[in-house]
Amino acid sequence: MLKKTVSLVLGVLIMCFAFTGCSSANTGNISAGNEISSEKNTEVSVTEELNVFAAASLTESFTEIAEAFEQENNVKVVLNFAGSQALYTSIDQGAEADVFASANTKYMKQLTESKMVGDSNIFVKNGLVIGVMKDSEFKIESLKDLTQEGLILVAAEDSVPVGNYFYKALDNALEAKTLAEDDKEKILNNIKSKEVDVKSVLSKVLLKEADACIVYKTDVTEAAKENVNIVESSDFDSVIAEYPIAVMENSKNKELANKFIEFVMNSEKGKETMEQYGFILP
């Protein structure tokens, strides 16, 4: 009888331990599953995307601003940098963009006339400089020094804003009589390459394929200054590059597009970044 009682007690204890062990294991698995689910639920999911078409000279500044905007608003900003004329052509041919930031007012006006953009605002200004290769044998201190025989000069095409500003500056210098007609011809003859955007212009000097180039002051970054000297000429004072920005009329996310423009123009981060890269606030 005693043996039966002991056996019965042992059997009950074994069953209890087995049940408790299984319960603990299941509870652990459920708990772990809830933790994984909770982690997944707290992951940030980017649901909105903004397409920004911006002039090549805005590459560094807009990249930094876009990163800050993404973090603050949980969105993805897709940046498309190129010459303003190329961006205009793409938009005119149907490319989808939410925001357009140009390096001149010409292309923005054309889009406005075509009713492809709403109201635009000038958000920054810029100026031209001569970028000179540090190893160049030529001494360049002014626009007139670009007349030297054998000098290799690079500029942008006339359709590119930075190129158009340069050719206007040459004409203005003629009118002001700071340059003679033959000076202008010599400068134009020294242009050995005409590029489609300002970054391509600067790259020729960085690669030591040219003695000098005409670019925006903002393009000669701290990194570029290791190989390129900046020469500021008073002949460029007559041309100021104005940068307008606007929301595209066919944008599928106008609210976010307006928010991005507001961030660029009026937020502390936006203004500080543009000034940091050498742009002039209006």
C-alpha positions in Angstrom: 0.0 0.0 0.0 2.8 2.4 0.9 4.6 1.6 -2.3 1.5 2.4 -4.3 1.1 5.7 -2.4 4.7 6.7 -3.1 4.4 5.7 -6.7 1.2 7.8 -7.1 2.8 10.9 -5.5 5.9 10.6 -7.7 3.7 10.3 -10.7 1.8 13.4 -9.8 5.0 15.4 -9.2 6.5 14.3 -12.5 3.3 15.4 -14.3 3.4 18.8 -12.5 7.0 19.4 -13.4 6.4 18.4 -17.0 3.4 20.7 -17.2 5.2 23.6 -15.6 8.2 23.1 -17.9 6.0 23.2 -21.0 4.1 26.2 -19.8 7.3 28.1 -19.2 8.6 27.2 -22.6 5.5 28.4 -24.3 5.4 31.6 -22.3 9.0 32.3 -23.3 8.2 31.7 -27.0 5.1 33.9 -26.9 7.0 36.7 -25.1 9.9 36.5 -27.6 7.3 36.6 -30.5 5.7 39.7 -29.0 9.1 41.5 -28.7 9.9 40.8 -32.4 6.5 42.0 -33.4 6.9 45.1 -31.3 10.3 45.8 -32.9 8.8 45.5 -36.3 5.9 47.8 -35.4 8.3 50.5 -34.2 10.4 50.5 -37.3 10.1 53.7 -39.3 8.3 53.2 -42.6 8.9 55.8 -45.3 5.6 56.2 -47.2 6.2 59.5 -49.1 8.7 60.3 -51.8 9.6 63.8 -53.1 11.3 64.3 -56.4 13.5 67.4 -56.5 15.1 68.7 -59.7 17.9 71.1 -58.8 20.7 72.9 -60.6 24.1 71.2 -60.5 25.5 74.1 -58.4 23.1 73.1 -55.6 24.5 69.6 -55.3 26.4 69.9 -52.0 23.9 72.2 -50.2 20.7 70.4 -51.3 22.2 67.0 -50.5 22.8 68.2 -46.9 19.4 69.9 -46.6 17.5 66.9 -48.0 19.1 64.6 -45.5 17.9 66.9 -42.6 14.5 67.2 -44.2 14.2 63.4 -44.5 15.0 62.8 -40.8 12.6 65.5 -39.6 9.7 64.4 -41.8 10.2 60.6 -42.3 10.2 60.9 -46.1 12.5 60.1 -49.0 13.9 63.0 -51.1 15.0 61.9 -54.5 17.5 64.5 -55.9 18.1 65.0 -59.6 21.0 67.4 -60.3 21.9 68.7 -63.8 22.3 71.9 -65.7 19.1 73.9 -65.4 18.6 73.8 -69.2 18.7 69.9 -69.1 16.2 69.8 -66.2 13.9 72.2 -67.9 13.9 70.1 -71.1 13.2 66.9 -69.0 10.3 68.6 -67.3 9.0 70.0 -70.5 9.0 66.5 -72.0 7.0 65.0 -69.2 9.5 64.0 -66.5 7.8 63.8 -63.1 9.1 66.3 -60.6 7.6 67.9 -57.4 10.1 70.7 -57.0 12.2 72.6 -59.5 15.2 74.8 -58.4 16.9 76.6 -61.2 20.1 78.6 -61.4 18.4 81.3 -63.4 15.0 82.8 -63.9 14.8 82.1 -67.6 13.7 78.5 -67.4 11.4 79.1 -64.5 9.7 81.9 -66.4 9.2 79.5 -69.4 7.6 76.9 -67.1 5.4 79.6 -65.6 4.2 80.7 -69.0 3.4 77.1 -69.8 1.5 76.9 -66.5 3.7 74.0 -65.4 4.7 75.6 -62.1 3.0 77.8 -59.6 4.5 80.9 -57.9 8.2 80.9 -57.7 10.5 82.6 -55.2 14.2 83.6 -55.4 15.7 81.7 -52.5 19.5 82.4 -53.0 21.9 84.3 -55.2 25.4 83.5 -56.5 28.4 85.0 -58.2 30.9 84.1 -60.8 34.6 83.6 -60.3 37.6 82.4 -62.3 38.8 79.0 -61.0 42.6 78.7 -61.7 44.6 75.5 -61.6 47.3 75.9 -58.9 49.9 74.3 -61.1 49.2 76.5 -64.1 52.1 78.4 -65.6 49.8 81.4 -66.3 49.4 84.2 -63.8 45.7 85.0 -63.7 44.4 87.9 -61.5 41.6 89.4 -63.7 39.3 88.7 -66.6 41.7 90.3 -69.0 44.4 87.8 -68.0 42.4 85.1 -69.8 43.5 86.6 -73.1 47.0 85.1 -72.7 48.1 83.0 -75.7 48.2 79.3 -75.1 46.0 79.5 -72.0 43.3 76.7 -71.9 40.0 78.0 -70.7 36.8 76.0 -70.0 33.3 77.5 -69.8 29.8 76.3 -70.0 27.6 76.4 -73.1 25.5 79.5 -73.6 22.3 77.6 -72.7 23.7 76.7 -69.3 23.1 79.5 -66.8 26.7 79.8 -65.6 27.8 80.1 -69.3 25.1 82.6 -70.1 26.1 84.8 -67.2 29.7 84.6 -68.3 29.0 85.8 -71.9 26.8 88.6 -70.5 29.7 89.6 -68.3 32.0 89.8 -71.3 29.5 92.0 -73.1 29.1 94.2 -70.1 32.8 94.6 -69.8 32.9 95.8 -73.4 30.3 98.4 -72.8 32.1 99.5 -69.6 35.4 99.6 -71.7 37.2 97.4 -69.2 37.8 95.0 -72.1 38.5 95.8 -75.7 36.8 93.9 -78.6 40.0 92.0 -79.4 40.3 91.0 -75.7 36.9 89.4 -75.9 37.9 87.5 -79.1 41.1 86.2 -77.5 39.2 85.0 -74.4 36.6 83.3 -76.6 39.4 81.7 -78.7 41.0 80.3 -75.5 37.8 78.4 -74.6 38.8 74.9 -75.6 35.8 73.1 -74.1 32.1 74.1 -73.5 30.4 71.9 -70.9 26.7 71.2 -70.2 26.9 71.9 -66.4 29.1 73.8 -64.0 30.4 70.7 -62.3 31.8 69.4 -65.6 33.4 72.8 -66.1 35.2 72.7 -62.8 36.3 69.1 -63.2 38.5 70.0 -66.2 40.6 72.2 -64.0 40.6 69.7 -61.1 41.8 67.0 -63.6 44.5 69.5 -64.8 43.1 69.5 -68.3 42.7 73.3 -68.3 44.4 76.3 -66.8 41.2 78.1 -65.8 37.4 77.9 -65.8 34.4 80.1 -65.2 32.3 78.8 -62.4 30.1 79.9 -59.5 31.9 80.9 -56.3 30.0 78.2 -54.4 31.4 75.4 -56.7 35.0 75.9 -55.5 34.4 74.0 -52.3 37.0 73.5 -49.5 38.0 70.2 -51.1 38.4 71.8 -54.5 40.5 74.6 -53.1 43.3 72.1 -52.6 43.9 72.2 -56.4 42.1 75.4 -57.5 42.6 79.0 -56.7 39.7 81.5 -56.8 40.0 84.8 -58.6 37.3 87.3 -58.1 37.0 89.9 -60.9 35.1 93.1 -60.7 33.9 92.5 -64.2 31.6 89.9 -62.8 29.9 92.3 -60.5 27.4 93.2 -63.3 25.9 89.7 -63.3 24.3 88.1 -60.2 22.9 84.6 -60.5 19.4 84.4 -59.1 18.0 81.0 -58.1 14.2 80.6 -58.1 12.4 77.6 -56.7 8.8 76.4 -57.2 6.3 73.5 -56.9 5.3 71.8 -60.1 1.7 72.1 -60.9 1.4 68.4 -61.7 3.0 67.3 -58.4 1.2 64.5 -56.7 2.4 65.7 -53.3 2.1 69.5 -53.3 1.8 69.8 -49.6 5.1 68.0 -49.0 6.7 70.0 -51.9 5.7 73.3 -50.3 7.0 72.0 -47.0 10.4 71.3 -48.5 10.6 74.7 -50.1 9.7 76.3 -46.7 12.4 74.2 -45.1 15.0 75.4 -47.7 14.0 79.1 -47.5 13.0 79.7 -43.9 14.3 77.0 -41.5 17.5 77.6 -39.6 19.1 74.5 -41.1 18.1 75.6 -44.6 19.5 79.1 -44.4 22.6 78.1 -42.5 23.4 75.4 -45.0 23.0 77.7 -48.0 25.2 80.4 -46.4 27.7 77.7 -45.4 28.3 76.8 -49.0 28.7 80.4 -50.0 25.3 81.3 -51.4 23.8 84.8 -50.7 20.4 84.9 -49.1 18.0 87.4 -50.7 
